[in-house]
Amino acid sequence: MTEPTPGTQIEVTPQDDGEPLLRTQGLTRHFKIGNALSRRTLHAVDDVSFSIGERQIVALAGESGSGKSTIARLLAKVYKPTGGEIYFEGNRLSSIRSRAQRLRYSGLAPMVFQDPFASINPVFRVSHGVMRALKLHRRELSRQQRQEEIERVFEVVGLTPAADVLRRYPHELSGGQRQRVGFAQALAMRPKLIIADEPVSMLDVSIRVGLLNLMAELRDAEGVSILYITHDLASARYVADRLIVMYAAQIAETGPIETILSDPRHPYTQLLLSAAPDPRAPLGVGAETDRGEPPKVINPTAGCRFRWRCPLAIDVCHSVTPKLQPLGVGREVACHVAQTGAEVKAF
């Protein structure tokens, strides 16, 4: 694979030899804490490697503080990696230098935010942000073509009649409609990948299913891949093809979502599942879950970061950091106990 030299534009080329749409290799992001003399470092993301294929929805799940949103900002080039690399269509993102290159990549991999107001200016009509995105990323379109494209993407995301919605201001729309505007704005740029950071967490439960269905429709009809960042395994199961479980800045388990959720092999994945409400349980009976919290990973020592909450921890867990190892077809787990082949039933 030939990598671009600095200063050259990322070329859109067909995938070959099974090259995924996006791939991270040893992705790492650390933040210095305190003053210039401080030696304290927060490990927000540590040695994370995963891939997203074409027309694929990958769920990135974990508790708050696990590193999910930091990964989203690394992929969107809001943060620069401390280490590791991100490859998009086989090309290194670190090779991007010019404003034109950054605009091109941000059009191919836009973000949809948790708060829809983060991407919609409340002063202007909802058409303003989408029109501005088209002017920046699709300059070849005429004024009439831009208007037609705006109406098309609004229809695609279910904002109908488009002409009526485009004339409204953000405060005149419901939360679900505002989030659909965010997806329309991303779709207008003809993306290959949409990075959706907790896009349904601020919406009522009755509205969430519509947004999840929309993501599946965009994958199937528009050919868009989606990185769906969430703390909700139920919604991930509903829409995603693959699952990445994060804990304390590292990947705990990854693989086909149905395989993982039907037989979780990492104790932390079991904890997340046990914390989900079970509608079949009798009234007054709740899941037995560990009440600990994920640690702030500051100057970490060797060992499994989940060991203090794990009832199955063995001696090696306290001294050796587990690495992701294959455990079945397309599945990897970072757990010493699971890798021994022993029965893993922690929660």
C-alpha positions as CSV (number, residue, x, y, z in Angstrom):
1,M,0.0,0.0,0.0
2,T,1.5,3.4,-1.0
3,E,1.0,6.0,1.6
4,P,0.7,9.7,0.6
5,T,3.5,12.1,1.1
6,P,2.9,15.2,3.2
7,G,1.1,17.9,1.3
8,T,-0.8,15.6,-1.0
9,Q,-4.5,15.2,-1.0
10,I,-6.2,12.0,0.2
11,E,-7.4,10.2,-2.9
12,V,-10.7,8.3,-2.9
13,T,-9.7,4.9,-4.3
14,P,-11.5,1.6,-4.3
15,Q,-10.8,-0.8,-1.3
16,D,-8.5,-3.6,-2.2
17,D,-7.4,-6.8,-0.4
18,G,-10.2,-6.3,2.2
19,E,-8.8,-3.0,3.5
20,P,-11.4,-1.6,5.9
21,L,-12.8,1.9,5.5
22,L,-11.2,3.0,8.8
23,R,-8.6,1.4,10.9
24,T,-6.8,2.5,14.0
25,Q,-3.5,1.0,15.1
26,G,-2.3,1.5,18.7
27,L,-4.3,4.7,19.0
28,T,-3.3,6.6,22.1
29,R,-4.2,9.9,23.7
30,H,-2.7,11.2,27.0
31,F,-3.4,14.5,28.7
32,K,-0.9,16.3,31.1
33,I,-2.5,17.1,34.4
34,G,-1.4,20.1,36.6
35,N,1.3,22.6,36.0
36,A,4.4,22.3,33.8
37,L,6.3,20.5,36.6
38,S,3.6,17.9,37.2
39,R,4.3,14.3,36.2
40,R,0.7,13.2,36.3
41,T,-0.7,12.1,33.0
42,L,-4.3,11.1,32.3
43,H,-4.5,8.1,29.9
44,A,-7.7,8.8,28.0
45,V,-7.1,6.3,25.2
46,D,-4.4,3.6,25.5
47,D,-3.2,1.4,22.6
48,V,-6.6,1.0,20.9
49,S,-6.8,-0.9,17.6
50,F,-10.1,-1.6,15.7
51,S,-11.5,-1.3,12.2
52,I,-14.8,-0.3,10.5
53,G,-15.8,-1.8,7.2
54,E,-17.9,-0.4,4.4
55,R,-21.7,-0.3,5.0
56,Q,-21.1,-1.3,8.6
57,I,-22.4,0.0,11.9
58,V,-19.9,-0.5,14.8
59,A,-21.0,0.3,18.3
60,L,-18.4,1.7,20.7
61,A,-19.8,1.1,24.2
62,G,-18.7,1.6,27.8
63,E,-19.4,3.7,30.9
64,S,-18.7,7.4,31.1
65,G,-14.9,8.0,31.3
66,S,-14.0,4.9,29.3
67,G,-12.5,6.9,26.4
68,K,-15.4,6.7,23.9
69,S,-15.8,10.4,23.2
70,T,-12.0,10.9,23.1
71,I,-11.8,8.3,20.3
72,A,-14.6,10.2,18.4
73,R,-12.6,13.4,18.7
74,L,-9.4,11.7,17.6
75,L,-11.2,10.3,14.5
76,A,-12.6,13.8,13.8
77,K,-9.1,15.3,14.2
78,V,-10.2,17.5,17.1
79,Y,-7.4,16.0,19.1
80,K,-4.0,14.8,17.8
81,P,-3.0,11.3,18.9
82,T,-0.2,11.0,21.4
83,G,0.7,7.8,19.7
84,G,-0.5,5.3,17.1
85,E,-2.1,6.0,13.8
86,I,-5.5,6.3,12.1
87,Y,-5.9,5.0,8.5
88,F,-8.9,6.1,6.4
89,E,-9.3,4.2,3.1
90,G,-5.7,3.0,3.6
91,N,-4.2,6.4,4.0
92,R,-2.7,7.9,7.2
93,L,-4.6,10.8,8.7
94,S,-1.4,12.2,10.0
95,S,-0.4,13.0,6.4
96,I,-3.2,15.7,6.3
97,R,-1.6,19.1,6.3
98,S,-3.6,21.7,4.3
99,R,-7.0,23.2,4.9
100,A,-8.3,21.6,1.7
101,Q,-7.3,18.2,3.0
102,R,-8.9,18.7,6.3
103,L,-12.1,19.9,4.7
104,R,-12.1,16.9,2.4
105,Y,-11.7,14.4,5.3
106,S,-14.3,16.2,7.5
107,G,-16.7,15.8,4.6
108,L,-16.0,12.1,4.3
109,A,-16.2,11.5,8.1
110,P,-18.5,14.1,9.7
111,M,-19.7,14.0,13.3
112,V,-23.2,13.9,14.7
113,F,-23.2,15.2,18.3
114,Q,-25.0,14.2,21.4
115,D,-26.6,17.7,21.7
116,P,-28.3,18.6,18.4
117,F,-27.8,22.3,19.3
118,A,-24.1,21.8,19.1
119,S,-24.3,21.6,15.3
120,I,-27.3,23.9,14.6
121,N,-27.1,27.6,15.0
122,P,-30.3,28.7,16.9
123,V,-30.2,32.2,15.2
124,F,-30.7,30.9,11.7
125,R,-33.3,28.7,10.0
126,V,-32.4,25.0,9.9
127,S,-31.5,25.2,6.2
128,H,-28.6,27.5,7.1
129,G,-26.2,24.8,8.4
130,V,-26.8,22.3,5.7
131,M,-26.4,25.0,3.0
132,R,-23.1,26.1,4.6
133,A,-21.9,22.5,4.6
134,L,-22.7,22.2,0.9
135,K,-20.9,25.4,0.1
136,L,-17.8,24.3,1.9
137,H,-17.7,20.6,0.8
138,R,-19.5,20.5,-2.5
139,R,-18.5,23.6,-4.4
140,E,-19.2,22.1,-7.7
141,L,-23.0,22.4,-7.1
142,S,-24.9,25.4,-8.4
143,R,-27.3,27.3,-6.2
144,Q,-30.3,25.3,-7.6
145,Q,-28.5,22.0,-7.2
146,R,-27.7,22.8,-3.6
147,Q,-31.3,23.5,-2.9
148,E,-32.4,20.3,-4.5
149,E,-29.7,18.4,-2.5
150,I,-30.9,19.9,0.8
151,E,-34.5,18.9,0.1
152,R,-33.3,15.4,-0.9
153,V,-31.4,14.7,2.3
154,F,-34.2,16.1,4.5
155,E,-36.6,13.7,2.8
156,V,-34.1,10.9,3.3
157,V,-33.8,11.5,7.1
158,G,-37.6,11.7,7.4
159,L,-38.0,15.5,7.7
160,T,-41.1,16.0,5.6
161,P,-42.3,18.0,3.9
162,A,-38.7,19.2,3.4
163,A,-39.7,22.7,2.2
164,D,-41.7,23.3,5.3
165,V,-39.1,22.1,7.8
166,L,-36.3,24.1,6.0
167,R,-38.1,27.3,6.8
168,R,-38.3,26.7,10.5
169,Y,-36.0,27.7,13.3
170,P,-34.4,25.1,15.6
171,H,-36.6,26.0,18.6
172,E,-39.6,25.1,16.5
173,L,-38.5,21.5,16.1
174,S,-38.7,18.6,18.6
175,G,-35.5,17.0,19.9
176,G,-35.8,14.1,17.5
177,Q,-36.3,16.4,14.6
178,R,-33.2,18.5,15.5
179,Q,-31.1,15.3,15.7
180,R,-32.4,14.3,12.2
181,V,-31.2,17.8,11.0
182,G,-27.7,16.8,12.3
183,F,-27.8,13.6,10.3
184,A,-29.1,15.5,7.2
185,Q,-26.2,18.0,7.5
186,A,-23.8,15.1,7.7
187,L,-25.4,13.2,4.8
188,A,-25.3,16.3,2.5
189,M,-21.5,16.0,2.4
190,R,-21.7,12.6,0.8
191,P,-19.8,10.9,3.7
192,K,-18.3,7.5,3.8
193,L,-18.4,7.3,7.6
194,I,-20.6,9.1,10.2
195,I,-19.2,9.4,13.7
196,A,-22.3,9.5,15.9
197,D,-21.4,10.4,19.5
198,E,-24.3,9.4,21.8
199,P,-26.9,10.7,19.3
200,V,-30.0,9.3,21.1
201,S,-29.0,9.7,24.7
202,M,-30.8,13.1,25.1
203,L,-34.0,11.9,23.5
204,D,-37.1,10.4,24.9
205,V,-37.3,6.6,24.7
206,S,-40.2,6.8,22.4
207,I,-38.1,8.8,19.9
208,R,-34.9,6.8,20.1
209,V,-36.1,3.8,18.0
210,G,-36.8,6.2,15.0
211,L,-33.3,7.5,15.1
212,L,-31.8,4.0,15.4
213,N,-33.9,2.9,12.4
214,L,-32.7,6.0,10.5
215,M,-29.0,4.9,11.1
216,A,-29.8,1.5,9.7
217,E,-31.6,3.0,6.7
218,L,-28.6,5.3,6.0
219,R,-26.3,2.2,6.0
220,D,-28.6,0.2,3.7
221,A,-29.8,2.9,1.3
222,E,-26.9,5.4,1.3
223,G,-24.0,3.0,1.8
224,V,-22.8,4.9,4.8
225,S,-20.8,3.3,7.7
226,I,-21.5,4.5,11.2
227,L,-19.5,4.5,14.4
228,Y,-22.2,4.5,17.0
229,I,-20.9,5.6,20.4
230,T,-23.2,4.7,23.3
231,H,-23.4,3.5,26.9
232,D,-26.7,1.6,26.1
233,L,-26.1,-2.0,25.0
234,A,-29.8,-2.5,24.2
235,S,-29.7,0.2,21.5
236,A,-26.4,-1.1,20.3
237,R,-27.9,-4.6,19.9
238,Y,-30.8,-3.1,17.9
239,V,-28.7,-1.4,15.3
240,A,-25.1,-2.4,15.2
241,D,-23.2,-5.2,13.3
242,R,-20.2,-5.3,15.6
243,L,-19.5,-4.2,19.2
244,I,-16.4,-2.7,20.8
245,V,-16.5,-2.6,24.6
246,M,-14.3,0.0,26.2
247,Y,-13.1,0.1,29.9
248,A,-10.6,2.6,31.4
249,A,-9.2,3.7,28.0
250,Q,-8.7,0.2,26.6
251,I,-10.7,-2.3,24.6
252,A,-12.1,-5.1,26.8
253,E,-13.9,-7.1,24.2
254,T,-14.8,-6.8,20.5
255,G,-16.6,-8.9,17.9
256,P,-20.0,-9.6,16.3
257,I,-22.6,-8.0,18.5
258,E,-24.9,-11.0,18.8
259,T,-22.0,-13.3,19.6
260,I,-20.8,-11.0,22.4
261,L,-24.2,-10.2,24.0
262,S,-25.4,-13.8,23.9
263,D,-22.1,-15.1,25.5
264,P,-20.0,-12.3,27.0
265,R,-16.5,-13.5,27.9
266,H,-15.1,-10.4,29.6
267,P,-16.4,-9.8,33.2
268,Y,-16.9,-6.1,32.4
269,T,-19.2,-6.9,29.5
270,Q,-21.2,-9.1,31.8
271,L,-21.4,-6.2,34.3
272,L,-22.8,-3.9,31.6
273,L,-25.4,-6.5,30.6
274,S,-26.4,-7.2,34.2
275,A,-26.9,-3.5,34.8
276,A,-29.4,-3.3,32.0
277,P,-33.0,-3.4,33.2
278,D,-34.8,-6.7,32.7
279,P,-38.5,-6.3,32.0
280,R,-39.1,-9.9,32.8
281,A,-37.8,-9.6,36.4
282,P,-40.4,-9.5,39.3
283,L,-41.1,-6.2,40.8
284,G,-38.5,-5.2,43.4
285,V,-35.9,-7.5,42.0
286,G,-32.9,-5.8,40.4
287,A,-29.8,-7.1,38.8
288,E,-26.8,-7.7,41.1
289,T,-24.2,-5.4,39.8
290,D,-20.9,-4.2,41.2
291,R,-21.3,-0.6,42.5
292,G,-17.7,0.4,41.7
293,E,-16.9,3.0,39.1
294,P,-14.3,3.0,36.3
295,P,-11.0,4.5,37.5
296,K,-9.5,7.7,36.2
297,V,-6.4,6.3,34.6
298,I,-3.7,8.5,35.9
299,N,-0.1,7.1,35.6
300,P,-1.4,3.5,35.5
301,T,0.7,0.6,36.7
302,A,0.7,-2.8,35.0
303,G,-2.2,-5.2,35.5
304,C,-5.8,-5.4,34.4
305,R,-7.6,-2.2,35.0
306,F,-10.8,-4.0,35.9
307,R,-9.2,-6.2,38.5
308,W,-10.4,-4.1,41.5
309,R,-14.1,-4.7,40.5
310,C,-13.7,-8.2,39.1
311,P,-14.7,-11.2,41.4
312,L,-12.7,-13.5,39.1
313,A,-9.3,-11.7,39.3
314,I,-6.3,-14.1,39.7
315,D,-2.7,-13.3,40.5
316,V,-1.6,-12.5,37.0
317,C,-4.4,-9.9,36.7
318,H,-2.6,-7.7,39.3
319,S,0.8,-7.7,37.5
320,V,0.3,-8.2,33.8
321,T,-1.9,-6.0,31.5
322,P,-4.0,-8.4,29.3
323,K,-3.8,-7.9,25.6
324,L,-6.6,-8.5,23.1
325,Q,-6.4,-12.2,22.0
326,P,-8.5,-14.1,19.4
327,L,-11.4,-16.0,21.1
328,G,-13.5,-17.4,18.3
329,V,-14.2,-16.2,14.8
330,G,-13.8,-12.4,14.5
331,R,-13.8,-12.0,18.3
332,E,-11.1,-10.7,20.7
333,V,-11.0,-10.5,24.5
334,A,-8.5,-8.9,26.8
335,C,-9.0,-11.1,29.9
336,H,-6.5,-13.5,31.5
337,V,-9.3,-15.7,32.9
338,A,-11.2,-15.9,29.6
339,Q,-8.0,-16.7,27.7
340,T,-7.4,-19.7,30.0
341,G,-10.5,-21.3,28.6
342,A,-12.2,-21.3,32.1
343,E,-15.9,-20.6,32.5
344,V,-16.3,-16.9,32.9
345,K,-19.4,-16.0,34.9
346,A,-18.8,-12.9,37.1
347,F,-22.2,-11.2,37.3
